[in-house]
Amino acid sequence: MPKSDIHPQWFEDSQILCDGKPLCLIGSTKRELQIDIWLANHSFYTNSQILVDSEGRVDKFMKKYRLNSIDQ
């Protein structure tokens, strides 16, 4: 006997949002999906050199290990 009510609710028209702007509708288990990068602003498709590094990974590493420069 299969279990009942084990699947999440399915939304037929879930919005995909990028920077608060709706892009398209898809089926999903979430009513709204927030994305940061899609093909219209991805550097591969736009031939730009925009780097997405919101945390400053190198700076975070340098602070964590108390290093002053990369030469050490």
PDB file of N, H, CA, C and O in Angstrom:
ATOM      1  N   MET A   1       0.837  -1.163   0.000  1.00  0.00           N
ATOM      2  CA  MET A   1       0.000   0.000   0.000  1.00  0.00           C
ATOM      3  C   MET A   1       0.900   1.251   0.000  1.00  0.00           C
ATOM      4  O   MET A   1       1.649   1.439   0.959  1.00  0.00           O
ATOM      5  N   PRO A   2       0.860   2.115  -1.037  1.00  0.00           N
ATOM      6  CA  PRO A   2       1.716   3.297  -1.088  1.00  0.00           C
ATOM      7  C   PRO A   2       1.283   4.342  -0.061  1.00  0.00           C
ATOM      8  O   PRO A   2       0.113   4.438   0.309  1.00  0.00           O
ATOM      9  N   LYS A   3       2.250   5.103   0.375  1.00  0.00           N
ATOM     10  H   LYS A   3       3.200   5.024   0.075  1.00  0.00           H
ATOM     11  CA  LYS A   3       1.978   6.164   1.342  1.00  0.00           C
ATOM     12  C   LYS A   3       1.270   7.321   0.644  1.00  0.00           C
ATOM     13  O   LYS A   3       1.561   7.637  -0.510  1.00  0.00           O
ATOM     14  N   SER A   4       0.359   7.934   1.346  1.00  0.00           N
ATOM     15  H   SER A   4       0.123   7.677   2.283  1.00  0.00           H
ATOM     16  CA  SER A   4      -0.335   9.094   0.789  1.00  0.00           C
ATOM     17  C   SER A   4       0.268  10.380   1.353  1.00  0.00           C
ATOM     18  O   SER A   4       0.850  10.383   2.437  1.00  0.00           O
ATOM     19  N   ASP A   5       0.122  11.452   0.613  1.00  0.00           N
ATOM     20  H   ASP A   5      -0.351  11.450  -0.268  1.00  0.00           H
ATOM     21  CA  ASP A   5       0.575  12.795   1.041  1.00  0.00           C
ATOM     22  C   ASP A   5       2.071  12.868   1.316  1.00  0.00           C
ATOM     23  O   ASP A   5       2.482  13.517   2.278  1.00  0.00           O
ATOM     24  N   ILE A   6       2.900  12.219   0.494  1.00  0.00           N
ATOM     25  H   ILE A   6       2.567  11.692  -0.287  1.00  0.00           H
ATOM     26  CA  ILE A   6       4.349  12.314   0.703  1.00  0.00           C
ATOM     27  C   ILE A   6       5.001  13.256  -0.302  1.00  0.00           C
ATOM     28  O   ILE A   6       6.173  13.600  -0.148  1.00  0.00           O
ATOM     29  N   HIS A   7       4.272  13.676  -1.319  1.00  0.00           N
ATOM     30  H   HIS A   7       3.320  13.397  -1.445  1.00  0.00           H
ATOM     31  CA  HIS A   7       4.840  14.535  -2.344  1.00  0.00           C
ATOM     32  C   HIS A   7       4.570  16.003  -2.026  1.00  0.00           C
ATOM     33  O   HIS A   7       3.509  16.336  -1.498  1.00  0.00           O
ATOM     34  N   PRO A   8       5.525  16.886  -2.346  1.00  0.00           N
ATOM     35  CA  PRO A   8       5.297  18.313  -2.107  1.00  0.00           C
ATOM     36  C   PRO A   8       4.247  18.872  -3.069  1.00  0.00           C
ATOM     37  O   PRO A   8       3.938  18.269  -4.097  1.00  0.00           O
ATOM     38  N   GLN A   9       3.720  20.014  -2.717  1.00  0.00           N
ATOM     39  H   GLN A   9       3.971  20.504  -1.882  1.00  0.00           H
ATOM     40  CA  GLN A   9       2.728  20.664  -3.582  1.00  0.00           C
ATOM     41  C   GLN A   9       3.400  21.128  -4.868  1.00  0.00           C
ATOM     42  O   GLN A   9       4.515  21.649  -4.829  1.00  0.00           O
ATOM     43  N   TRP A  10       2.738  20.946  -6.002  1.00  0.00           N
ATOM     44  H   TRP A  10       1.832  20.524  -6.034  1.00  0.00           H
ATOM     45  CA  TRP A  10       3.272  21.300  -7.309  1.00  0.00           C
ATOM     46  C   TRP A  10       2.576  22.554  -7.820  1.00  0.00           C
ATOM     47  O   TRP A  10       1.348  22.623  -7.856  1.00  0.00           O
ATOM     48  N   PHE A  11       3.377  23.549  -8.216  1.00  0.00           N
ATOM     49  H   PHE A  11       4.375  23.493  -8.186  1.00  0.00           H
ATOM     50  CA  PHE A  11       2.857  24.786  -8.780  1.00  0.00           C
ATOM     51  C   PHE A  11       3.134  24.772 -10.282  1.00  0.00           C
ATOM     52  O   PHE A  11       4.289  24.675 -10.698  1.00  0.00           O
ATOM     53  N   GLU A  12       2.107  24.865 -11.079  1.00  0.00           N
ATOM     54  H   GLU A  12       1.169  24.943 -10.742  1.00  0.00           H
ATOM     55  CA  GLU A  12       2.245  24.830 -12.537  1.00  0.00           C
ATOM     56  C   GLU A  12       2.911  26.090 -13.085  1.00  0.00           C
ATOM     57  O   GLU A  12       3.699  26.010 -14.028  1.00  0.00           O
ATOM     58  N   ASP A  13       2.607  27.234 -12.514  1.00  0.00           N
ATOM     59  H   ASP A  13       1.967  27.298 -11.748  1.00  0.00           H
ATOM     60  CA  ASP A  13       3.111  28.520 -13.025  1.00  0.00           C
ATOM     61  C   ASP A  13       3.973  29.224 -11.988  1.00  0.00           C
ATOM     62  O   ASP A  13       3.571  30.251 -11.441  1.00  0.00           O
ATOM     63  N   SER A  14       5.152  28.682 -11.715  1.00  0.00           N
ATOM     64  H   SER A  14       5.478  27.848 -12.160  1.00  0.00           H
ATOM     65  CA  SER A  14       6.095  29.322 -10.798  1.00  0.00           C
ATOM     66  C   SER A  14       6.906  30.353 -11.560  1.00  0.00           C
ATOM     67  O   SER A  14       7.364  30.093 -12.673  1.00  0.00           O
ATOM     68  N   GLN A  15       7.081  31.515 -10.967  1.00  0.00           N
ATOM     69  H   GLN A  15       6.708  31.727 -10.064  1.00  0.00           H
ATOM     70  CA  GLN A  15       7.846  32.580 -11.617  1.00  0.00           C
ATOM     71  C   GLN A  15       9.328  32.418 -11.331  1.00  0.00           C
ATOM     72  O   GLN A  15       9.724  32.066 -10.220  1.00  0.00           O
ATOM     73  N   ILE A  16      10.140  32.678 -12.342  1.00  0.00           N
ATOM     74  H   ILE A  16       9.818  32.964 -13.244  1.00  0.00           H
ATOM     75  CA  ILE A  16      11.582  32.781 -12.166  1.00  0.00           C
ATOM     76  C   ILE A  16      11.910  34.260 -12.193  1.00  0.00           C
ATOM     77  O   ILE A  16      11.585  34.955 -13.155  1.00  0.00           O
ATOM     78  N   LEU A  17      12.560  34.748 -11.128  1.00  0.00           N
ATOM     79  H   LEU A  17      12.824  34.182 -10.346  1.00  0.00           H
ATOM     80  CA  LEU A  17      12.888  36.164 -10.997  1.00  0.00           C
ATOM     81  C   LEU A  17      14.399  36.360 -10.962  1.00  0.00           C
ATOM     82  O   LEU A  17      15.118  35.628 -10.282  1.00  0.00           O
ATOM     83  N   CYS A  18      14.866  37.354 -11.702  1.00  0.00           N
ATOM     84  H   CYS A  18      14.282  37.949 -12.254  1.00  0.00           H
ATOM     85  CA  CYS A  18      16.275  37.755 -11.664  1.00  0.00           C
ATOM     86  C   CYS A  18      16.294  39.249 -11.390  1.00  0.00           C
ATOM     87  O   CYS A  18      15.794  40.027 -12.202  1.00  0.00           O
ATOM     88  N   ASP A  19      16.858  39.666 -10.269  1.00  0.00           N
ATOM     89  H   ASP A  19      17.264  39.034  -9.609  1.00  0.00           H
ATOM     90  CA  ASP A  19      16.884  41.061  -9.828  1.00  0.00           C
ATOM     91  C   ASP A  19      15.478  41.632  -9.715  1.00  0.00           C
ATOM     92  O   ASP A  19      15.256  42.803 -10.025  1.00  0.00           O
ATOM     93  N   GLY A  20      14.532  40.819  -9.276  1.00  0.00           N
ATOM     94  H   GLY A  20      14.712  39.868  -9.024  1.00  0.00           H
ATOM     95  CA  GLY A  20      13.164  41.257  -9.095  1.00  0.00           C
ATOM     96  C   GLY A  20      12.338  41.339 -10.360  1.00  0.00           C
ATOM     97  O   GLY A  20      11.161  41.693 -10.297  1.00  0.00           O
ATOM     98  N   LYS A  21      12.917  41.023 -11.506  1.00  0.00           N
ATOM     99  H   LYS A  21      13.873  40.735 -11.557  1.00  0.00           H
ATOM    100  CA  LYS A  21      12.205  41.072 -12.785  1.00  0.00           C
ATOM    101  C   LYS A  21      11.794  39.664 -13.198  1.00  0.00           C
ATOM    102  O   LYS A  21      12.625  38.757 -13.206  1.00  0.00           O
ATOM    103  N   PRO A  22      10.528  39.471 -13.538  1.00  0.00           N
ATOM    104  CA  PRO A  22      10.089  38.128 -13.965  1.00  0.00           C
ATOM    105  C   PRO A  22      10.679  37.756 -15.321  1.00  0.00           C
ATOM    106  O   PRO A  22      10.691  38.564 -16.250  1.00  0.00           O
ATOM    107  N   LEU A  23      11.174  36.509 -15.420  1.00  0.00           N
ATOM    108  H   LEU A  23      11.165  35.853 -14.666  1.00  0.00           H
ATOM    109  CA  LEU A  23      11.773  36.033 -16.664  1.00  0.00           C
ATOM    110  C   LEU A  23      10.840  35.089 -17.410  1.00  0.00           C
ATOM    111  O   LEU A  23      10.598  35.263 -18.604  1.00  0.00           O
ATOM    112  N   CYS A  24      10.317  34.089 -16.705  1.00  0.00           N
ATOM    113  H   CYS A  24      10.514  33.947 -15.734  1.00  0.00           H
ATOM    114  CA  CYS A  24       9.447  33.115 -17.346  1.00  0.00           C
ATOM    115  C   CYS A  24       8.679  32.346 -16.283  1.00  0.00           C
ATOM    116  O   CYS A  24       8.862  32.569 -15.086  1.00  0.00           O
ATOM    117  N   LEU A  25       7.828  31.450 -16.725  1.00  0.00           N
ATOM    118  H   LEU A  25       7.679  31.269 -17.697  1.00  0.00           H
ATOM    119  CA  LEU A  25       7.043  30.592 -15.844  1.00  0.00           C
ATOM    120  C   LEU A  25       7.412  29.138 -16.108  1.00  0.00           C
ATOM    121  O   LEU A  25       7.548  28.721 -17.258  1.00  0.00           O
ATOM    122  N   ILE A  26       7.574  28.367 -15.025  1.00  0.00           N
ATOM    123  H   ILE A  26       7.464  28.706 -14.091  1.00  0.00           H
ATOM    124  CA  ILE A  26       7.856  26.938 -15.139  1.00  0.00           C
ATOM    125  C   ILE A  26       7.074  26.197 -14.071  1.00  0.00           C
ATOM    126  O   ILE A  26       6.485  26.827 -13.193  1.00  0.00           O
ATOM    127  N   GLY A  27       7.054  24.894 -14.125  1.00  0.00           N
ATOM    128  H   GLY A  27       7.532  24.382 -14.838  1.00  0.00           H
ATOM    129  CA  GLY A  27       6.478  24.084 -13.070  1.00  0.00           C
ATOM    130  C   GLY A  27       7.534  23.799 -12.015  1.00  0.00           C
ATOM    131  O   GLY A  27       8.666  23.448 -12.348  1.00  0.00           O
ATOM    132  N   SER A  28       7.171  23.948 -10.734  1.00  0.00           N
ATOM    133  H   SER A  28       6.251  24.233 -10.463  1.00  0.00           H
ATOM    134  CA  SER A  28       8.130  23.753  -9.658  1.00  0.00           C
ATOM    135  C   SER A  28       7.398  23.458  -8.354  1.00  0.00           C
ATOM    136  O   SER A  28       6.182  23.624  -8.260  1.00  0.00           O
ATOM    137  N   THR A  29       8.151  23.021  -7.353  1.00  0.00           N
ATOM    138  H   THR A  29       9.139  22.887  -7.429  1.00  0.00           H
ATOM    139  CA  THR A  29       7.578  22.820  -6.029  1.00  0.00           C
ATOM    140  C   THR A  29       7.609  24.098  -5.205  1.00  0.00           C
ATOM    141  O   THR A  29       7.096  24.128  -4.086  1.00  0.00           O
ATOM    142  N   LYS A  30       8.209  25.161  -5.751  1.00  0.00           N
ATOM    143  H   LYS A  30       8.625  25.137  -6.660  1.00  0.00           H
ATOM    144  CA  LYS A  30       8.223  26.468  -5.088  1.00  0.00           C
ATOM    145  C   LYS A  30       7.437  27.449  -5.933  1.00  0.00           C
ATOM    146  O   LYS A  30       7.459  27.374  -7.161  1.00  0.00           O
ATOM    147  N   ARG A  31       6.749  28.361  -5.288  1.00  0.00           N
ATOM    148  H   ARG A  31       6.731  28.422  -4.290  1.00  0.00           H
ATOM    149  CA  ARG A  31       5.912  29.327  -5.990  1.00  0.00           C
ATOM    150  C   ARG A  31       6.759  30.345  -6.755  1.00  0.00           C
ATOM    151  O   ARG A  31       6.336  30.844  -7.798  1.00  0.00           O
ATOM    152  N   GLU A  32       7.955  30.656  -6.238  1.00  0.00           N
ATOM    153  H   GLU A  32       8.298  30.251  -5.391  1.00  0.00           H
ATOM    154  CA  GLU A  32       8.792  31.689  -6.839  1.00  0.00           C
ATOM    155  C   GLU A  32      10.252  31.280  -6.692  1.00  0.00           C
ATOM    156  O   GLU A  32      10.661  30.823  -5.624  1.00  0.00           O
ATOM    157  N   LEU A  33      11.041  31.437  -7.749  1.00  0.00           N
ATOM    158  H   LEU A  33      10.709  31.808  -8.616  1.00  0.00           H
ATOM    159  CA  LEU A  33      12.455  31.082  -7.733  1.00  0.00           C
ATOM    160  C   LEU A  33      13.290  32.330  -8.010  1.00  0.00           C
ATOM    161  O   LEU A  33      13.062  33.025  -9.000  1.00  0.00           O
ATOM    162  N   GLN A  34      14.247  32.612  -7.144  1.00  0.00           N
ATOM    163  H   GLN A  34      14.432  32.047  -6.339  1.00  0.00           H
ATOM    164  CA  GLN A  34      15.148  33.745  -7.304  1.00  0.00           C
ATOM    165  C   GLN A  34      16.476  33.235  -7.863  1.00  0.00           C
ATOM    166  O   GLN A  34      17.065  32.309  -7.306  1.00  0.00           O
ATOM    167  N   ILE A  35      16.950  33.834  -8.960  1.00  0.00           N
ATOM    168  H   ILE A  35      16.471  34.586  -9.412  1.00  0.00           H
ATOM    169  CA  ILE A  35      18.244  33.447  -9.529  1.00  0.00           C
ATOM    170  C   ILE A  35      19.121  34.687  -9.658  1.00  0.00           C
ATOM    171  O   ILE A  35      18.616  35.804  -9.767  1.00  0.00           O
ATOM    172  N   ASP A  36      20.436  34.486  -9.646  1.00  0.00           N
ATOM    173  H   ASP A  36      20.846  33.578  -9.557  1.00  0.00           H
ATOM    174  CA  ASP A  36      21.391  35.581  -9.775  1.00  0.00           C
ATOM    175  C   ASP A  36      21.886  35.721 -11.204  1.00  0.00           C
ATOM    176  O   ASP A  36      22.072  36.833 -11.697  1.00  0.00           O
ATOM    177  N   ILE A  37      22.100  34.590 -11.869  1.00  0.00           N
ATOM    178  H   ILE A  37      21.949  33.686 -11.468  1.00  0.00           H
ATOM    179  CA  ILE A  37      22.693  34.603 -13.201  1.00  0.00           C
ATOM    180  C   ILE A  37      21.814  33.786 -14.138  1.00  0.00           C
ATOM    181  O   ILE A  37      21.351  32.702 -13.783  1.00  0.00           O
ATOM    182  N   TRP A  38      21.592  34.307 -15.320  1.00  0.00           N
ATOM    183  H   TRP A  38      21.968  35.187 -15.609  1.00  0.00           H
ATOM    184  CA  TRP A  38      20.910  33.567 -16.383  1.00  0.00           C
ATOM    185  C   TRP A  38      21.574  33.941 -17.685  1.00  0.00           C
ATOM    186  O   TRP A  38      22.481  34.773 -17.674  1.00  0.00           O
ATOM    187  N   LEU A  39      21.177  33.374 -18.805  1.00  0.00           N
ATOM    188  H   LEU A  39      20.441  32.697 -18.815  1.00  0.00           H
ATOM    189  CA  LEU A  39      21.953  33.536 -20.035  1.00  0.00           C
ATOM    190  C   LEU A  39      22.042  34.976 -20.528  1.00  0.00           C
ATOM    191  O   LEU A  39      23.008  35.307 -21.215  1.00  0.00           O
ATOM    192  N   ALA A  40      21.101  35.836 -20.219  1.00  0.00           N
ATOM    193  H   ALA A  40      20.316  35.567 -19.661  1.00  0.00           H
ATOM    194  CA  ALA A  40      21.171  37.229 -20.683  1.00  0.00           C
ATOM    195  C   ALA A  40      22.200  38.044 -19.912  1.00  0.00           C
ATOM    196  O   ALA A  40      22.646  39.076 -20.414  1.00  0.00           O
ATOM    197  N   ASN A  41      22.601  37.618 -18.698  1.00  0.00           N
ATOM    198  H   ASN A  41      22.239  36.780 -18.291  1.00  0.00           H
ATOM    199  CA  ASN A  41      23.631  38.355 -17.978  1.00  0.00           C
ATOM    200  C   ASN A  41      24.832  37.473 -17.613  1.00  0.00           C
ATOM    201  O   ASN A  41      25.654  37.865 -16.785  1.00  0.00           O
ATOM    202  N   HIS A  42      24.938  36.294 -18.221  1.00  0.00           N
ATOM    203  H   HIS A  42      24.270  35.976 -18.894  1.00  0.00           H
ATOM    204  CA  HIS A  42      26.083  35.411 -17.987  1.00  0.00           C
ATOM    205  C   HIS A  42      27.243  35.859 -18.861  1.00  0.00           C
ATOM    206  O   HIS A  42      27.051  36.177 -20.035  1.00  0.00           O
ATOM    207  N   SER A  43      28.444  35.886 -18.297  1.00  0.00           N
ATOM    208  H   SER A  43      28.600  35.627 -17.343  1.00  0.00           H
ATOM    209  CA  SER A  43      29.611  36.403 -19.018  1.00  0.00           C
ATOM    210  C   SER A  43      29.964  35.580 -20.256  1.00  0.00           C
ATOM    211  O   SER A  43      30.522  36.132 -21.204  1.00  0.00           O
ATOM    212  N   PHE A  44      29.663  34.298 -20.282  1.00  0.00           N
ATOM    213  H   PHE A  44      29.209  33.850 -19.512  1.00  0.00           H
ATOM    214  CA  PHE A  44      29.960  33.477 -21.447  1.00  0.00           C
ATOM    215  C   PHE A  44      29.149  33.927 -22.665  1.00  0.00           C
ATOM    216  O   PHE A  44      29.672  33.984 -23.778  1.00  0.00           O
ATOM    217  N   TYR A  45      27.880  34.243 -22.451  1.00  0.00           N
ATOM    218  H   TYR A  45      27.455  34.197 -21.547  1.00  0.00           H
ATOM    219  CA  TYR A  45      27.000  34.619 -23.551  1.00  0.00           C
ATOM    220  C   TYR A  45      27.081  36.097 -23.911  1.00  0.00           C
ATOM    221  O   TYR A  45      26.738  36.474 -25.031  1.00  0.00           O
ATOM    222  N   THR A  46      27.525  36.939 -22.986  1.00  0.00           N
ATOM    223  H   THR A  46      27.803  36.633 -22.076  1.00  0.00           H
ATOM    224  CA  THR A  46      27.582  38.377 -23.252  1.00  0.00           C
ATOM    225  C   THR A  46      28.988  38.851 -23.609  1.00  0.00           C
ATOM    226  O   THR A  46      29.179  40.032 -23.903  1.00  0.00           O
ATOM    227  N   ASN A  47      29.984  37.948 -23.589  1.00  0.00           N
ATOM    228  H   ASN A  47      29.829  36.990 -23.350  1.00  0.00           H
ATOM    229  CA  ASN A  47      31.379  38.286 -23.881  1.00  0.00           C
ATOM    230  C   ASN A  47      31.910  39.397 -22.987  1.00  0.00           C
ATOM    231  O   ASN A  47      32.646  40.267 -23.451  1.00  0.00           O
ATOM    232  N   SER A  48      31.547  39.375 -21.724  1.00  0.00           N
ATOM    233  H   SER A  48      30.949  38.668 -21.348  1.00  0.00           H
ATOM    234  CA  SER A  48      32.057  40.352 -20.767  1.00  0.00           C
ATOM    235  C   SER A  48      32.878  39.626 -19.710  1.00  0.00           C
ATOM    236  O   SER A  48      32.812  38.402 -19.592  1.00  0.00           O
ATOM    237  N   GLN A  49      33.626  40.365 -18.965  1.00  0.00           N
ATOM    238  H   GLN A  49      33.680  41.359 -19.061  1.00  0.00           H
ATOM    239  CA  GLN A  49      34.491  39.794 -17.942  1.00  0.00           C
ATOM    240  C   GLN A  49      34.018  40.173 -16.543  1.00  0.00           C
ATOM    241  O   GLN A  49      34.825  40.589 -15.712  1.00  0.00           O
ATOM    242  N   ILE A  50      32.746  40.037 -16.277  1.00  0.00           N
ATOM    243  H   ILE A  50      32.091  39.699 -16.952  1.00  0.00           H
ATOM    244  CA  ILE A  50      32.203  40.351 -14.962  1.00  0.00           C
ATOM    245  C   ILE A  50      32.403  39.138 -14.065  1.00  0.00           C
ATOM    246  O   ILE A  50      31.970  38.036 -14.402  1.00  0.00           O
ATOM    247  N   LEU A  51      33.056  39.336 -12.928  1.00  0.00           N
ATOM    248  H   LEU A  51      33.408  40.231 -12.654  1.00  0.00           H
ATOM    249  CA  LEU A  51      33.267  38.259 -11.978  1.00  0.00           C
ATOM    250  C   LEU A  51      32.277  38.401 -10.833  1.00  0.00           C
ATOM    251  O   LEU A  51      32.094  39.490 -10.288  1.00  0.00           O
ATOM    252  N   VAL A  52      31.650  37.309 -10.478  1.00  0.00           N
ATOM    253  H   VAL A  52      31.799  36.424 -10.920  1.00  0.00           H
ATOM    254  CA  VAL A  52      30.716  37.312  -9.364  1.00  0.00           C
ATOM    255  C   VAL A  52      31.438  36.717  -8.171  1.00  0.00           C
ATOM    256  O   VAL A  52      31.592  35.499  -8.075  1.00  0.00           O
ATOM    257  N   ASP A  53      31.877  37.565  -7.271  1.00  0.00           N
ATOM    258  H   ASP A  53      31.752  38.554  -7.349  1.00  0.00           H
ATOM    259  CA  ASP A  53      32.572  37.150  -6.063  1.00  0.00           C
ATOM    260  C   ASP A  53      32.066  38.028  -4.935  1.00  0.00           C
ATOM    261  O   ASP A  53      32.737  38.974  -4.523  1.00  0.00           O
ATOM    262  N   SER A  54      30.900  37.715  -4.447  1.00  0.00           N
ATOM    263  H   SER A  54      30.355  36.946  -4.782  1.00  0.00           H
ATOM    264  CA  SER A  54      30.255  38.575  -3.458  1.00  0.00           C
ATOM    265  C   SER A  54      30.916  38.493  -2.089  1.00  0.00           C
ATOM    266  O   SER A  54      30.806  39.434  -1.303  1.00  0.00           O
ATOM    267  N   GLU A  55      31.586  37.414  -1.787  1.00  0.00           N
ATOM    268  H   GLU A  55      31.675  36.650  -2.425  1.00  0.00           H
ATOM    269  CA  GLU A  55      32.189  37.262  -0.473  1.00  0.00           C
ATOM    270  C   GLU A  55      33.623  37.771  -0.414  1.00  0.00           C
ATOM    271  O   GLU A  55      34.145  37.988   0.679  1.00  0.00           O
ATOM    272  N   GLY A  56      34.267  37.965  -1.544  1.00  0.00           N
ATOM    273  H   GLY A  56      33.842  37.789  -2.432  1.00  0.00           H
ATOM    274  CA  GLY A  56      35.680  38.327  -1.522  1.00  0.00           C
ATOM    275  C   GLY A  56      36.487  37.159  -0.995  1.00  0.00           C
ATOM    276  O   GLY A  56      37.126  37.269   0.051  1.00  0.00           O
ATOM    277  N   ARG A  57      36.467  36.050  -1.699  1.00  0.00           N
ATOM    278  H   ARG A  57      35.948  35.961  -2.549  1.00  0.00           H
ATOM    279  CA  ARG A  57      37.040  34.794  -1.206  1.00  0.00           C
ATOM    280  C   ARG A  57      38.515  34.908  -0.863  1.00  0.00           C
ATOM    281  O   ARG A  57      38.965  34.369   0.148  1.00  0.00           O
ATOM    282  N   VAL A  58      39.262  35.601  -1.692  1.00  0.00           N
ATOM    283  H   VAL A  58      38.897  36.039  -2.514  1.00  0.00           H
ATOM    284  CA  VAL A  58      40.702  35.736  -1.429  1.00  0.00           C
ATOM    285  C   VAL A  58      40.913  36.550  -0.162  1.00  0.00           C
ATOM    286  O   VAL A  58      41.720  36.175   0.688  1.00  0.00           O
ATOM    287  N   ASP A  59      40.196  37.660  -0.029  1.00  0.00           N
ATOM    288  H   ASP A  59      39.540  37.965  -0.720  1.00  0.00           H
ATOM    289  CA  ASP A  59      40.322  38.489   1.169  1.00  0.00           C
ATOM    290  C   ASP A  59      39.910  37.719   2.420  1.00  0.00           C
ATOM    291  O   ASP A  59      40.539  37.840   3.471  1.00  0.00           O
ATOM    292  N   LYS A  60      38.857  36.933   2.294  1.00  0.00           N
ATOM    293  H   LYS A  60      38.347  36.835   1.439  1.00  0.00           H
ATOM    294  CA  LYS A  60      38.381  36.136   3.422  1.00  0.00           C
ATOM    295  C   LYS A  60      39.440  35.114   3.832  1.00  0.00           C
ATOM    296  O   LYS A  60      39.659  34.893   5.023  1.00  0.00           O
ATOM    297  N   PHE A  61      40.101  34.486   2.848  1.00  0.00           N
ATOM    298  H   PHE A  61      39.923  34.666   1.881  1.00  0.00           H
ATOM    299  CA  PHE A  61      41.170  33.531   3.120  1.00  0.00           C
ATOM    300  C   PHE A  61      42.349  34.213   3.799  1.00  0.00           C
ATOM    301  O   PHE A  61      42.899  33.703   4.774  1.00  0.00           O
ATOM    302  N   MET A  62      42.731  35.377   3.270  1.00  0.00           N
ATOM    303  H   MET A  62      42.284  35.792   2.477  1.00  0.00           H
ATOM    304  CA  MET A  62      43.877  36.105   3.830  1.00  0.00           C
ATOM    305  C   MET A  62      43.607  36.512   5.283  1.00  0.00           C
ATOM    306  O   MET A  62      44.495  36.426   6.131  1.00  0.00           O
ATOM    307  N   LYS A  63      42.393  36.951   5.561  1.00  0.00           N
ATOM    308  H   LYS A  63      41.671  37.022   4.872  1.00  0.00           H
ATOM    309  CA  LYS A  63      42.050  37.339   6.935  1.00  0.00           C
ATOM    310  C   LYS A  63      42.021  36.127   7.849  1.00  0.00           C
ATOM    311  O   LYS A  63      42.464  36.201   8.994  1.00  0.00           O
ATOM    312  N   LYS A  64      41.505  35.016   7.355  1.00  0.00           N
ATOM    313  H   LYS A  64      41.144  34.956   6.424  1.00  0.00           H
ATOM    314  CA  LYS A  64      41.376  33.814   8.170  1.00  0.00           C
ATOM    315  C   LYS A  64      42.738  33.313   8.645  1.00  0.00           C
ATOM    316  O   LYS A  64      42.891  32.911   9.799  1.00  0.00           O
ATOM    317  N   TYR A  65      43.727  33.340   7.750  1.00  0.00           N
ATOM    318  H   TYR A  65      43.604  33.666   6.813  1.00  0.00           H
ATOM    319  CA  TYR A  65      45.054  32.845   8.089  1.00  0.00           C
ATOM    320  C   TYR A  65      46.040  33.959   8.421  1.00  0.00           C
ATOM    321  O   TYR A  65      47.245  33.730   8.519  1.00  0.00           O
ATOM    322  N   ARG A  66      45.511  35.164   8.591  1.00  0.00           N
ATOM    323  H   ARG A  66      44.532  35.350   8.512  1.00  0.00           H
ATOM    324  CA  ARG A  66      46.293  36.331   9.003  1.00  0.00           C
ATOM    325  C   ARG A  66      47.522  36.541   8.120  1.00  0.00           C
ATOM    326  O   ARG A  66      48.635  36.719   8.616  1.00  0.00           O
ATOM    327  N   LEU A  67      47.306  36.516   6.816  1.00  0.00           N
ATOM    328  H   LEU A  67      46.402  36.371   6.413  1.00  0.00           H
ATOM    329  CA  LEU A  67      48.366  36.766   5.854  1.00  0.00           C
ATOM    330  C   LEU A  67      48.245  38.195   5.346  1.00  0.00           C
ATOM    331  O   LEU A  67      47.141  38.716   5.191  1.00  0.00           O
ATOM    332  N   ASN A  68      49.407  38.838   5.083  1.00  0.00           N
ATOM    333  H   ASN A  68      50.304  38.415   5.209  1.00  0.00           H
ATOM    334  CA  ASN A  68      49.398  40.222   4.635  1.00  0.00           C
ATOM    335  C   ASN A  68      49.420  40.337   3.118  1.00  0.00           C
ATOM    336  O   ASN A  68      48.828  41.262   2.562  1.00  0.00           O
ATOM    337  N   SER A  69      50.090  39.416   2.444  1.00  0.00           N
ATOM    338  H   SER A  69      50.570  38.665   2.896  1.00  0.00           H
ATOM    339  CA  SER A  69      50.161  39.474   0.997  1.00  0.00           C
ATOM    340  C   SER A  69      50.214  38.057   0.437  1.00  0.00           C
ATOM    341  O   SER A  69      50.393  37.086   1.172  1.00  0.00           O
ATOM    342  N   ILE A  70      50.058  37.963  -0.862  1.00  0.00           N
ATOM    343  H   ILE A  70      49.913  38.752  -1.460  1.00  0.00           H
ATOM    344  CA  ILE A  70      50.074  36.657  -1.520  1.00  0.00           C
ATOM    345  C   ILE A  70      51.496  36.102  -1.620  1.00  0.00           C
ATOM    346  O   ILE A  70      51.666  34.899  -1.816  1.00  0.00           O
ATOM    347  N   ASP A  71      52.519  36.949  -1.489  1.00  0.00           N
ATOM    348  H   ASP A  71      52.380  37.926  -1.329  1.00  0.00           H
ATOM    349  CA  ASP A  71      53.913  36.535  -1.634  1.00  0.00           C
ATOM    350  C   ASP A  71      54.387  35.615  -0.511  1.00  0.00           C
ATOM    351  O   ASP A  71      55.395  34.928  -0.673  1.00  0.00           O
ATOM    352  N   GLN A  72      53.701  35.584   0.597  1.00  0.00           N
ATOM    353  H   GLN A  72      52.882  36.142   0.728  1.00  0.00           H
ATOM    354  CA  GLN A  72      54.198  34.801   1.737  1.00  0.00           C
ATOM    355  C   GLN A  72      54.089  33.342   1.529  1.00  0.00           C
ATOM    356  O   GLN A  72      54.468  32.564   2.404  1.00  0.00           O
TER     357      GLN A  72
END
